[in-house]
Amino acid sequence: MLALLGATTLMLVAGRWVLPAASGEANLKPENVKIHIIDDNFFLKWNSSSESVKNVTFSADYQILGTDNWKKLSGCQHITSTKCNFSSVELENVFEKIELRIRAEEGNNTSTWYEVEPFVPFLEAQIGPPDVHLEAEDKAIILSISPPGTKDSIMWAMDRSSFRYSVVIWKNSSSLEERMETVYPEDKIYKLSPEITYCLKVKAELRLQSKVGCYSPVYCINTTERHKVPSPENIQINADNQIYVLKWDYPYENATFQAQWLRAFFKKIPGNHSDKWKQIPNCENVTSTHCVFPREVSSRGIYYVRVRASNGNGTSFWSEEKEFNTEMKTIIFPPVISMKSVTDDSLHVSVGASEESENMSVNQLYPLIYEVIFWENTSNAERKVLEKRTNFIFPDLKPLTVYCVKARALIENDRRNKGSSFTDTVCEKTKPGNTSKTWLIVGICTALFSIPVVICVVSVFLRCVKYVFFPSSKPPSSVDEYFSDQPLRNLLLSTSEEQTERCFIIENSSIITEIEETDEIDEVHKKYSSQTSQDSGNYSNEDENSGSKISEEFPQQDSV
């Protein structure tokens, strides 16, 4: 008993009276606490386990995660119901994590805190229904959509112009014929019938954040009766060299027309932008169903174009708005390319603007990049280069090989890859490599060294031919030394006169007998013969006798 009294006394000193867990605290503590955020409206909901206990209230605190500074949650203090609205809390940053805690109170009894898991308000927020205002024409309905949340919304302050809106529209008489369209905050729904009741509902979404809102209430409106002056139809715009041609269809003559355009980004901004529509030059009070205006009057971007007609009976509604992208209507001509061999293993490719592009100043309006495709003539393997520069070097090529190239011009940073067609294919052969040069040098050196060798061989050959077929009349030196006397030499070398045989009989080294037979005897022989005989008859006999003596001596010599 004293122990229980002591414990009770301590709890009173602490300034808090809590019922025992079995009977009081367990019955007071809130359960299943949930947070609901729609646009800038914050709600806290929970279940109470103390429904049988009367006079129970709930209070909540909050703090920014990591600050350790709990503050009372405005709108959620001493609440008797199981939900509260704390939208009045001024949050400076909806992307910071917030901690919440809630407890139950009954008289002097309080439960322990129930802490909610930290959350980021923007991530928990849902998109609410937008506000919609309608106006009717004979064949169209004008929509004016206000973004979800308030005008000073904190939750969607950075996304008001990022909302996309989906409309579901149907004839009131038949909900089965539903039609869905994506629209801007200020837009029109076309292709409707006069004097018909149409109903619609709208929802907003943030595609980047993958957030889809809930539909607005259903709105209905009647289209007007058919207008006396019809609107132009089938709006078209084409690019022709340095001009734009705007065309349309109209069923009647004797009408004048007016055309306007609007920069597309105004469509994304909520609000009325009727004053932002501008008159297209040369397209005011025209009597034909077309007008022409120069390219330079428009800057790069997307526009919306509309046309209306006027006659003596009045003015028509504006036509259906036509989207006009200047990039899509721009004609990009193929560039001019050239290629030449730089070294044995590289080629230089030069890309330049065509004459038509220079005249149209396309490069000034739209920065161009070039796609160059390069390949070996005998192969299907391609190299692709996408660069803003106009000079390309392709290295590591094979010598004496044919390579081909083609190119096209593209608009830089264009998501639709708008560009020209490819140029004609240009081919070029690489220069000879170092191996070919080496062989050429070796060949030249070989030729230079082989020429003297060939000359020597030919000279020896000719000398041999001359020696065989055209021998020299001069005897060899080994024979010529035995004929030192000039008369004998002349006799030996005489070829015009009849030659006689000369024989030598050598008995010893000191005796030489010479015997000659000849028809003509020189003076030396005459002198020798005169010493032997004085008359010719005796000479002849002696000669004959000497001949017989010689013939007799030969056998004797042989016998010796």
C-alpha positions as CSV (number, residue, x, y, z in Angstrom):
1,M,0.0,0.0,0.0
2,L,2.8,2.4,0.8
3,A,4.6,1.5,-2.3
4,L,1.6,2.2,-4.4
5,L,1.0,5.5,-2.6
6,G,4.7,6.5,-3.1
7,A,4.4,5.8,-6.8
8,T,1.2,7.8,-7.0
9,T,2.9,10.7,-5.2
10,L,5.8,10.7,-7.7
11,M,3.5,10.9,-10.7
12,L,1.7,13.9,-9.1
13,V,5.0,15.7,-8.5
14,A,5.9,15.2,-12.1
15,G,2.7,17.1,-12.9
16,R,1.1,14.4,-15.0
17,W,-1.6,12.0,-14.0
18,V,-1.7,8.8,-16.1
19,L,-4.0,6.0,-15.6
20,P,-2.5,2.5,-15.3
21,A,-1.8,1.0,-18.7
22,A,-4.5,-1.6,-18.3
23,S,-7.3,0.8,-17.7
24,G,-6.4,4.3,-18.7
25,E,-3.5,4.9,-21.1
26,A,-4.3,2.0,-23.4
27,N,-7.9,3.4,-23.8
28,L,-6.8,7.0,-24.6
29,K,-4.0,6.4,-27.1
30,P,-5.0,7.2,-30.8
31,E,-4.5,4.6,-33.5
32,N,-4.0,4.3,-37.3
33,V,-3.0,7.9,-37.7
34,K,-3.0,9.0,-41.4
35,I,-2.2,12.2,-43.3
36,H,-4.2,13.4,-46.3
37,I,-2.9,16.3,-48.5
38,I,-5.0,17.6,-51.4
39,D,-3.4,20.7,-53.0
40,D,-2.8,23.0,-50.0
41,N,-5.2,21.3,-47.7
42,F,-3.6,19.3,-44.9
43,F,-5.7,16.8,-43.0
44,L,-4.8,14.5,-40.1
45,K,-7.1,11.5,-39.3
46,W,-6.9,8.7,-36.7
47,N,-9.0,6.2,-34.8
48,S,-9.6,6.4,-31.1
49,S,-9.6,3.5,-28.7
50,S,-11.4,5.6,-26.1
51,E,-14.8,6.0,-27.6
52,S,-16.4,4.8,-24.4
53,V,-14.5,7.4,-22.4
54,K,-16.2,10.8,-22.5
55,N,-14.5,14.3,-22.7
56,V,-11.5,13.0,-24.5
57,T,-9.6,15.5,-26.7
58,F,-6.6,15.2,-29.0
59,S,-3.6,17.5,-29.6
60,A,-0.8,17.3,-32.1
61,D,2.7,18.7,-32.5
62,Y,5.1,19.0,-35.4
63,Q,8.7,19.7,-36.2
64,I,11.1,19.8,-39.1
65,L,13.1,16.6,-39.1
66,G,16.4,17.1,-37.4
67,T,15.6,20.3,-35.6
68,D,14.4,18.9,-32.2
69,N,12.0,21.8,-31.9
70,W,8.4,20.6,-31.4
71,K,5.7,23.1,-32.2
72,K,2.0,23.0,-31.6
73,L,0.1,22.0,-34.8
74,S,-2.3,24.9,-35.5
75,G,-5.9,23.6,-36.0
76,C,-5.1,20.3,-34.2
77,Q,-5.2,21.3,-30.5
78,H,-7.8,19.9,-28.1
79,I,-9.9,18.4,-30.9
80,T,-12.9,16.3,-29.9
81,S,-13.3,14.6,-33.3
82,T,-10.9,12.1,-35.0
83,K,-9.7,14.5,-37.7
84,C,-8.3,18.0,-37.9
85,N,-7.3,20.5,-40.6
86,F,-3.8,22.0,-40.2
87,S,-3.8,23.9,-43.6
88,S,-3.1,27.1,-41.8
89,V,0.3,26.0,-40.8
90,E,2.8,28.0,-42.9
91,L,5.4,25.7,-44.3
92,E,8.4,27.4,-45.9
93,N,9.4,24.3,-47.9
94,V,7.1,21.6,-48.9
95,F,10.1,19.4,-49.8
96,E,11.4,19.1,-46.2
97,K,10.6,16.1,-44.1
98,I,8.1,16.8,-41.3
99,E,7.5,14.8,-38.1
100,L,4.1,14.7,-36.4
101,R,3.0,13.3,-33.0
102,I,-0.5,13.1,-31.4
103,R,-1.8,12.2,-28.0
104,A,-5.1,11.8,-26.2
105,E,-6.2,13.9,-23.2
106,E,-9.0,13.2,-20.7
107,G,-9.1,15.7,-17.9
108,N,-5.7,15.3,-16.2
109,N,-5.1,12.0,-17.9
110,T,-2.8,12.0,-21.0
111,S,-1.7,9.2,-23.2
112,T,1.8,8.7,-24.6
113,W,2.7,10.3,-27.9
114,Y,1.8,8.5,-31.1
115,E,4.5,9.5,-33.6
116,V,3.8,9.5,-37.3
117,E,6.5,8.4,-39.7
118,P,8.3,11.4,-41.2
119,F,6.9,12.5,-44.6
120,V,7.6,15.0,-47.4
121,P,4.4,17.1,-48.0
122,F,4.9,17.4,-51.8
123,L,5.3,13.6,-52.2
124,E,2.2,13.0,-50.1
125,A,0.1,15.7,-51.9
126,Q,-2.6,14.7,-54.3
127,I,-3.8,17.0,-57.2
128,G,-7.3,18.3,-56.7
129,P,-9.9,19.1,-59.3
130,P,-9.3,22.3,-61.4
131,D,-11.9,25.1,-61.8
132,V,-13.4,25.3,-65.3
133,H,-15.2,28.1,-67.1
134,L,-17.0,27.5,-70.4
135,E,-18.0,29.6,-73.4
136,A,-19.9,28.3,-76.4
137,E,-19.7,28.9,-80.2
138,D,-21.6,27.2,-82.9
139,K,-19.0,24.5,-83.5
140,A,-16.7,24.8,-80.6
141,I,-16.5,25.3,-76.8
142,I,-13.9,27.7,-75.3
143,L,-12.3,26.3,-72.1
144,S,-10.7,28.4,-69.4
145,I,-9.1,26.2,-66.8
146,S,-7.6,27.4,-63.5
147,P,-4.8,25.2,-62.0
148,P,-5.5,23.1,-58.9
149,G,-5.0,24.9,-55.6
150,T,-5.3,28.5,-54.8
151,K,-3.7,31.4,-56.7
152,D,-1.0,31.6,-54.0
153,S,-0.6,27.9,-53.7
154,I,2.6,26.8,-52.0
155,M,2.3,23.2,-53.0
156,W,2.1,23.8,-56.8
157,A,3.9,27.1,-56.9
158,M,6.6,25.7,-59.2
159,D,4.3,23.6,-61.3
160,R,1.4,25.8,-62.2
161,S,2.6,26.0,-65.9
162,S,3.5,22.3,-66.0
163,F,0.0,20.9,-65.6
164,R,-1.6,19.1,-68.5
165,Y,-5.3,18.8,-68.6
166,S,-7.5,15.9,-69.9
167,V,-11.1,16.6,-70.9
168,V,-13.8,14.0,-71.3
169,I,-16.7,15.4,-73.3
170,W,-20.0,13.9,-74.5
171,K,-23.4,14.8,-75.7
172,N,-25.8,15.2,-72.8
173,S,-28.2,13.0,-74.7
174,S,-25.7,10.1,-74.9
175,S,-22.9,9.5,-72.5
176,L,-21.7,6.6,-74.6
177,E,-20.2,8.9,-77.2
178,E,-17.4,10.1,-75.0
179,R,-14.4,11.9,-76.4
180,M,-11.1,12.5,-74.6
181,E,-8.7,15.3,-75.5
182,T,-5.6,16.9,-74.0
183,V,-6.0,20.7,-73.8
184,Y,-4.2,23.8,-72.5
185,P,-5.5,26.1,-69.8
186,E,-6.9,28.4,-72.5
187,D,-8.1,26.2,-75.3
188,K,-10.9,25.2,-77.6
189,I,-12.7,21.9,-78.3
190,Y,-13.6,21.9,-82.0
191,K,-15.7,19.7,-84.4
192,L,-18.9,20.1,-82.5
193,S,-22.5,20.5,-83.8
194,P,-24.6,23.7,-83.4
195,E,-27.4,23.8,-80.8
196,I,-26.4,20.7,-78.9
197,T,-25.9,20.3,-75.2
198,Y,-22.4,19.0,-74.3
199,C,-21.1,18.0,-70.9
200,L,-17.5,17.6,-69.8
201,K,-15.2,17.0,-66.9
202,V,-11.5,17.9,-66.5
203,K,-8.6,16.5,-64.5
204,A,-5.0,17.8,-64.2
205,E,-1.8,15.9,-64.1
206,L,1.9,16.4,-63.6
207,R,3.5,13.9,-66.0
208,L,7.1,14.3,-64.8
209,Q,6.1,13.6,-61.2
210,S,3.7,10.9,-62.2
211,K,0.8,12.6,-60.3
212,V,-2.7,12.3,-61.7
213,G,-5.5,14.4,-60.1
214,C,-9.2,13.7,-59.7
215,Y,-11.9,14.9,-62.1
216,S,-13.7,18.2,-61.6
217,P,-17.5,18.3,-61.3
218,V,-19.4,17.8,-64.5
219,Y,-20.1,21.0,-66.5
220,C,-22.7,21.3,-69.3
221,I,-23.3,24.0,-72.0
222,N,-25.3,24.5,-75.2
223,T,-23.6,25.3,-78.5
224,T,-25.0,28.3,-80.3
225,E,-27.0,28.3,-83.6
226,R,-25.0,28.1,-86.8
227,H,-23.2,31.4,-87.5
228,K,-24.2,33.4,-90.6
229,V,-20.6,33.8,-91.6
230,P,-18.7,30.4,-91.6
231,S,-15.2,30.1,-90.4
232,P,-12.3,29.2,-92.7
233,E,-11.3,25.6,-92.7
234,N,-8.3,23.3,-93.5
235,I,-5.6,25.8,-92.5
236,Q,-2.2,24.9,-94.0
237,I,1.1,26.5,-93.9
238,N,4.1,25.6,-96.1
239,A,7.7,26.8,-96.6
240,D,8.8,27.9,-100.0
241,N,12.4,29.0,-100.3
242,Q,12.5,32.2,-98.2
243,I,8.8,32.7,-97.6
244,Y,5.9,31.0,-95.9
245,V,2.6,30.4,-97.6
246,L,-0.6,30.3,-95.5
247,K,-3.6,28.7,-97.2
248,W,-7.2,27.9,-96.2
249,D,-10.5,26.8,-97.7
250,Y,-13.6,28.9,-97.8
251,P,-16.9,28.2,-99.5
252,Y,-17.9,31.7,-100.5
253,E,-16.5,34.5,-102.6
254,N,-16.5,38.3,-101.8
255,A,-14.9,37.8,-98.4
256,T,-11.8,39.3,-96.8
257,F,-9.6,37.4,-94.4
258,Q,-7.4,38.1,-91.4
259,A,-4.7,35.9,-90.0
260,Q,-3.0,36.0,-86.6
261,W,-0.4,34.0,-84.7
262,L,0.5,33.3,-81.1
263,R,3.8,32.0,-79.6
264,A,3.0,28.5,-78.3
265,F,4.5,29.0,-74.8
266,F,1.7,31.4,-73.9
267,K,-0.7,28.4,-74.2
268,K,1.0,26.8,-71.2
269,I,0.6,29.8,-68.9
270,P,-2.7,29.9,-67.1
271,G,-4.8,33.0,-67.8
272,N,-6.4,34.9,-70.7
273,H,-3.9,35.7,-73.5
274,S,-6.2,37.0,-76.2
275,D,-4.1,40.2,-76.3
276,K,-1.0,38.2,-77.2
277,W,-2.2,37.2,-80.6
278,K,-0.4,39.2,-83.3
279,Q,-1.3,40.1,-86.8
280,I,0.7,38.2,-89.4
281,P,2.4,40.6,-91.9
282,N,0.8,40.6,-95.4
283,C,-2.2,38.6,-94.1
284,E,-4.7,41.3,-93.2
285,N,-7.7,42.1,-95.4
286,V,-6.6,39.8,-98.1
287,T,-9.3,38.7,-100.7
288,S,-7.7,35.5,-101.7
289,T,-7.6,32.2,-99.7
290,H,-3.9,32.5,-99.1
291,C,-1.3,35.0,-98.0
292,V,2.5,35.1,-98.2
293,F,4.9,36.4,-95.6
294,P,8.7,36.3,-95.3
295,R,10.6,34.0,-93.1
296,E,12.5,36.7,-91.3
297,V,9.4,38.0,-89.6
298,S,9.3,34.9,-87.4
299,S,11.9,33.8,-84.9
300,R,12.6,30.2,-84.3
301,G,9.9,28.3,-82.4
302,I,6.4,27.0,-82.4
303,Y,3.4,29.2,-83.2
304,Y,-0.4,28.8,-83.4
305,V,-2.1,30.3,-86.4
306,R,-5.8,31.2,-86.9
307,V,-7.9,32.8,-89.6
308,R,-11.3,34.4,-89.8
309,A,-13.5,35.8,-92.6
310,S,-15.5,38.9,-93.0
311,N,-18.2,40.1,-95.4
312,G,-21.0,42.5,-95.5
313,N,-23.0,40.4,-93.0
314,G,-20.4,40.3,-90.3
315,T,-17.4,38.4,-89.1
316,S,-16.9,34.7,-88.5
317,F,-15.6,33.0,-85.4
318,W,-11.9,32.3,-85.5
319,S,-10.9,29.1,-87.4
320,E,-9.5,26.1,-85.7
321,E,-6.0,26.9,-84.5
322,K,-3.1,25.3,-86.5
323,E,0.2,24.5,-84.9
324,F,3.1,25.8,-86.9
325,N,6.7,24.8,-86.1
326,T,9.3,26.9,-87.9
327,E,11.8,24.1,-87.6
328,M,9.6,21.6,-89.3
329,K,8.9,24.0,-92.2
330,T,12.6,24.8,-92.7
331,I,14.2,23.3,-95.7
332,I,17.7,22.1,-95.0
333,F,19.7,21.5,-98.2
334,P,22.5,18.8,-98.4
335,P,26.0,20.1,-97.7
336,V,28.9,20.0,-100.1
337,I,31.7,17.6,-99.3
338,S,35.2,17.0,-100.7
339,M,37.8,14.4,-99.7
340,K,41.5,14.2,-100.4
341,S,44.3,11.9,-99.4
342,V,46.6,13.4,-96.8
343,T,49.0,10.6,-96.1
344,D,49.2,6.9,-96.8
345,D,46.9,6.1,-93.8
346,S,44.5,9.1,-93.5
347,L,42.0,11.1,-95.5
348,H,40.7,14.6,-95.0
349,V,37.0,15.3,-95.4
350,S,35.7,18.8,-95.7
351,V,32.0,19.7,-95.3
352,G,30.5,23.0,-96.4
353,A,27.1,24.7,-96.8
354,S,25.5,24.5,-100.1
355,E,24.8,27.6,-102.2
356,E,21.1,27.4,-101.4
357,S,21.7,27.3,-97.7
358,E,24.0,30.3,-97.9
359,N,21.3,32.3,-99.7
360,M,18.7,31.3,-97.2
361,S,20.9,32.0,-94.2
362,V,19.9,28.8,-92.5
363,N,23.0,28.7,-90.4
364,Q,22.1,32.0,-88.8
365,L,18.6,30.9,-87.9
366,Y,19.4,27.3,-87.0
367,P,22.8,26.1,-85.9
368,L,23.7,23.0,-87.9
369,I,25.7,19.9,-87.1
370,Y,26.9,17.4,-89.7
371,E,26.5,13.6,-89.8
372,V,29.4,12.1,-91.8
373,I,29.4,8.4,-92.7
374,F,32.7,6.9,-93.8
375,W,33.4,3.4,-95.1
376,E,35.8,1.3,-97.1
377,N,34.6,0.8,-100.7
378,T,34.7,-3.0,-100.5
379,S,33.3,-3.2,-96.9
380,N,29.9,-2.6,-95.3
381,A,31.4,-1.5,-92.0
382,E,30.7,2.2,-91.5
383,R,32.1,4.9,-89.3
384,K,29.6,7.5,-88.2
385,V,30.6,11.0,-86.9
386,L,28.2,13.6,-85.6
387,E,30.0,16.9,-85.1
388,K,29.5,20.6,-85.4
389,R,32.9,21.1,-87.1
390,T,33.3,21.0,-90.8
391,N,36.7,19.3,-91.2
392,F,37.3,15.6,-90.4
393,I,40.4,13.5,-90.5
394,F,40.0,9.7,-90.7
395,P,43.2,8.0,-89.6
396,D,44.5,4.4,-89.5
397,L,43.6,3.6,-93.1
398,K,45.1,1.1,-95.5
399,P,47.4,2.4,-98.2
400,L,46.3,2.4,-101.8
401,T,42.7,1.6,-100.7
402,V,39.5,3.3,-101.9
403,Y,37.3,4.9,-99.2
404,C,33.9,6.6,-99.6
405,V,32.0,9.2,-97.6
406,K,28.6,10.9,-97.5
407,A,27.1,13.5,-95.2
408,R,24.0,15.4,-94.3
409,A,23.2,18.5,-92.2
410,L,21.0,18.4,-89.1
411,I,19.5,21.1,-86.9
412,E,21.3,21.1,-83.6
413,N,19.4,20.0,-80.5
414,D,16.4,19.1,-82.6
415,R,14.4,16.2,-81.0
416,R,12.8,15.3,-84.3
417,N,16.2,15.0,-86.0
418,K,15.2,17.5,-88.7
419,G,17.9,17.5,-91.4
420,S,18.7,17.4,-95.0
421,S,19.1,14.4,-97.3
422,F,22.5,12.7,-97.7
423,T,24.9,14.0,-100.3
424,D,26.1,12.0,-103.2
425,T,28.8,9.5,-102.3
426,V,32.4,10.7,-102.8
427,C,35.3,8.2,-103.0
428,E,39.1,8.7,-102.8
429,K,42.1,6.4,-102.9
430,T,44.8,6.6,-100.2
431,K,48.4,7.2,-101.1
432,P,51.1,4.5,-101.3
433,G,52.4,3.3,-97.9
434,N,55.9,3.3,-96.6
435,T,56.3,-0.4,-97.7
436,S,55.7,0.6,-101.3
437,K,58.2,3.4,-101.0
438,T,60.8,1.0,-99.5
439,W,60.4,-1.4,-102.4
440,L,60.6,1.4,-104.8
441,I,63.9,2.6,-103.3
442,V,65.2,-1.0,-103.3
443,G,64.3,-1.4,-106.9
444,I,66.0,1.8,-107.9
445,C,69.2,0.8,-106.0
446,T,69.1,-2.7,-107.5
447,A,68.8,-1.2,-111.0
448,L,71.6,1.2,-110.4
449,F,73.9,-1.6,-109.2
450,S,72.9,-4.1,-111.8
451,I,73.5,-1.8,-114.8
452,P,77.4,-1.9,-114.5
453,V,77.2,-5.7,-114.0
454,V,75.1,-6.0,-117.2
455,I,77.5,-3.8,-119.0
456,C,80.5,-5.9,-118.0
457,V,78.7,-9.2,-118.9
458,V,77.7,-7.8,-122.3
459,S,81.3,-6.5,-122.9
460,V,82.8,-9.9,-122.1
461,F,80.2,-11.6,-124.3
462,L,81.0,-9.3,-127.2
463,R,84.7,-9.9,-126.7
464,C,84.2,-13.6,-126.9
465,V,82.1,-13.3,-130.0
466,K,84.7,-11.1,-131.6
467,Y,87.5,-13.5,-130.7
468,V,85.7,-16.5,-132.2
469,F,84.2,-15.0,-135.3
470,F,86.6,-12.1,-136.0
471,P,90.1,-13.2,-134.8
472,S,93.0,-10.7,-134.7
473,S,95.7,-10.8,-137.5
474,K,98.4,-10.3,-134.9
475,P,100.0,-13.5,-133.6
476,P,100.3,-14.0,-129.9
477,S,103.3,-12.6,-128.1
478,S,104.7,-16.1,-127.3
479,V,105.0,-16.8,-131.0
480,D,105.9,-13.3,-132.1
481,E,109.1,-13.3,-130.1
482,Y,110.7,-16.0,-132.3
483,F,110.2,-13.7,-135.4
484,S,112.1,-10.6,-134.4
485,D,113.4,-10.0,-137.9
486,Q,111.2,-7.7,-139.8
487,P,111.3,-9.6,-143.2
488,L,110.3,-12.9,-141.5
489,R,107.5,-11.0,-139.7
490,N,106.3,-9.5,-142.9
491,L,106.4,-12.9,-144.5
492,L,104.4,-14.4,-141.7
493,L,101.8,-11.7,-141.6
494,S,101.3,-11.6,-145.4
495,T,97.9,-13.1,-146.2
496,S,97.5,-11.9,-149.8
497,E,100.3,-14.0,-151.2
498,E,100.5,-17.8,-151.3
499,Q,102.0,-19.2,-148.2
500,T,104.6,-22.1,-148.1
501,E,105.2,-24.4,-145.3
502,R,108.1,-23.7,-143.0
503,C,109.8,-26.6,-141.3
504,F,112.6,-26.6,-138.7
505,I,114.9,-29.5,-138.0
506,I,116.8,-29.0,-134.8
507,E,119.8,-31.3,-134.2
508,N,121.1,-29.5,-131.3
509,S,120.8,-26.1,-129.8
510,S,123.6,-24.6,-132.0
511,I,122.6,-26.0,-135.5
512,I,119.4,-25.1,-137.3
513,T,118.7,-26.2,-140.9
514,E,116.1,-24.3,-142.7
515,I,114.5,-25.5,-145.8
516,E,112.1,-23.4,-147.7
517,E,110.1,-23.9,-150.9
518,T,108.8,-20.8,-152.5
519,D,108.0,-19.4,-155.9
520,E,109.5,-16.1,-155.0
521,I,112.8,-15.7,-153.1
522,D,113.9,-12.4,-151.6
523,E,117.2,-10.9,-152.0
524,V,118.7,-12.7,-149.0
525,H,117.9,-16.0,-150.5
526,K,119.2,-15.0,-153.9
527,K,122.5,-14.1,-152.3
528,Y,122.7,-17.3,-150.5
529,S,121.9,-19.2,-153.7
530,S,124.5,-17.3,-155.8
531,Q,127.2,-18.4,-153.5
532,T,126.3,-22.0,-154.2
533,S,125.8,-21.8,-158.0
534,Q,126.1,-19.1,-160.7
535,D,123.5,-20.2,-163.2
536,S,119.9,-21.1,-162.9
537,G,120.4,-24.6,-164.2
538,N,122.8,-25.5,-161.6
539,Y,120.6,-23.8,-159.0
540,S,117.7,-26.0,-160.0
541,N,119.8,-29.1,-159.9
542,E,121.3,-28.2,-156.6
543,D,117.9,-27.4,-155.3
544,E,116.6,-30.7,-156.4
545,N,119.7,-32.4,-155.0
546,S,119.3,-30.7,-151.7
547,G,115.8,-31.8,-151.6
548,S,116.8,-35.3,-152.2
549,K,119.5,-34.9,-149.5
550,I,116.9,-33.7,-147.1
551,S,114.7,-36.6,-147.8
552,E,117.6,-38.9,-147.2
553,E,118.5,-37.3,-143.9
554,F,115.0,-37.7,-142.4
555,P,115.2,-41.5,-142.3
556,Q,118.6,-41.2,-140.8
557,Q,117.4,-38.9,-138.2
558,D,114.5,-41.1,-137.5
559,S,116.9,-44.0,-137.0
560,V,119.1,-42.0,-134.7
